[in-house]
Each structure stands twice: as C-alpha cells, then as structure tokens.
Amino acid sequence: MEIQKVLETMAEKTDQVLAKALSCQDPDILPLWDAMRYSVQGGGKRIRPALAQLFCRLFGGSEEKVLPYAAALECIHTYSLIHDDLPCMDDDDLRRGRPSCHKQFGEARAVLAGDGLLTYAFELAASNPYATASDNNRAVILLAQAAGPLGMVAGQEMDLAEKQPTPAFEWLLKTHRLKTGAMIRCAALLGVLAAGKYDDAQAVAAATAYADAVGLAFQIIDDLLDYTESEADTGKSASDEANDKLTFLRFMSPGDAFDFAVCQTVEAMRAILPFEGNDQLTCLARYLLLRTK
C-alpha cells in the first residue's frame, strides 16, 4: 500500500477517536466545542498521529492501544495552530484552506478552544483504557514535556525573540527542534511506549533519531513552501516573510536548503534501517521530503 493511502487510513482511525471524544452537546458550552471541533476536523496531514501508529506497528504493538495517544497528539497540535494564528502571534487568517479559528469564532473563543484542546489531550492520554496506568502516566509526562515550556512553547518563545544570544543559525536549529521537533519526537516515542518497548534503549534511540531528523526536514520543507507556493496551494497564509521570521532561507539558497533536508531524510531512514518492517516509515520520510503542501 502506498504511503499516502496508509496515512489516509491512519488519519481516518484517529478521526474516529477524535469524533467520539469531541462529541459534547451541552447547549451551554456548545460554541466552545464547535470551535474545538471546527479546528480539529479542518483537515491536515495527521503526521504526528501517524508517526505514533507507525512506530507502534514497527515494534509489534496494538493499534487500539496507540490511538488514544494519537488523538491526544492531534489535540495538542491543533491547539498550537489555533494560538499560532492569533493576531498577537503570527496573525494568520487562513489555516488548512479555511478561515483560522479566531476569524471564524472570534479571538476570545479561539483562545478558549486552544486551551480546551490542550488540557483535554492529557485527559485522553491519562484515560487510555487499553494501556496500563504506568504507561498512561508516562504518556502524559511525554506530552507535557514536548508541549510545555521546555518543548514546543519554548520554541515558540525563541521564534518570537527579536535578539538571538547565540549565533543565528544555531538559534534557528534549536528553535525548530523545540517548536516543531519536540512534538514529532513525542509522537514517535508514544508509538514505542504503546508497543511496550519504552524500556528498550535501541528502540527509543532509533525513534528519537528518526523523529529528530524528520522534524528538521519537515521544517525546512515548510520554509521552502512558504517561500515558493501560494496560499491556495498550501492552504495557509504565507506569513514568514511578512513577519520577518528567521528561516533556513536566511542562510542558504532554496537548492541548498532542499539538499539539507535530503541529508536529514537520509539520517532518518538510516536510524530505522536495523528494524524489520521499516518500509512504511522509510516511505513516510521520503513523502514528507517531497510534499507540496
């Protein structure tokens, strides 16, 4: 099965869990849940949930066990997009080809929708009925570390900074390893956890190396797409240049940036080479390198 079909199938399974989880119909708070559902159900590649599922599959784990973790990942990712689009951050009006949450529901409700998705993610992970309490505790810790002030939020802070205490390129690498890479690494590790292999040092090291390399390549391609593609092609506002963001294209040509992404993709594929059944993760790394949106 080609990787795009695999991703579509995995996205459908994640979406089924999310649809059930986000089914609150309390009329008094319906606008909040409408905003949460609107943002989660707006499409997207579901890469983080897919990574969790693929690593769980690679190490022989149960699909039903990993899916609540996959749904939690998508809730946190969507919260980050809602807040990233706000006027006080990147001020983007378009996300996944539709109006951003704050354009559709207003800024105050968008903040609440993001807050709701972030906190609900921990409930989904902590209450995973197919995993042990110990595994769920570890999952919550992984999610909190990846999403919090030493992970994704730290990367967002660095992205906002006007001055870089360290040399700019090293600052850029660190920013993206935190802002984008932390949650991608978390997704891979949650897959390892769901497969019962979190105590296997080789499995954890391979998942971490793959995710770190893929995460960096993913961000490089994002920078290239923001530079070369239209909003209609990418489904989101091209805000990097407008906001004077530090990107890889500040330091290298588009061709050199793509070559750098190729090197990271090769590193990712090399990390999982020792494990039988790595073909889908290998194909995913190539797919993310060659994506056009």
PyMOL commands that set and color helices and strands:
alter all, ss='L'
color gray80, all
select helices_A, chain A and resi 3-21+30-40+47-58+63-84+101-105+107-126+133-147+152-160+168-179+181-194+201-228+231-234+248-250+254-272+279-290
alter helices_A, ss='H'
color red, helices_A
select strands_A, chain A and resi 94-95+98-99
alter strands_A, ss='S'
color yellow, strands_A
deselect
rebuild
show_as cartoon
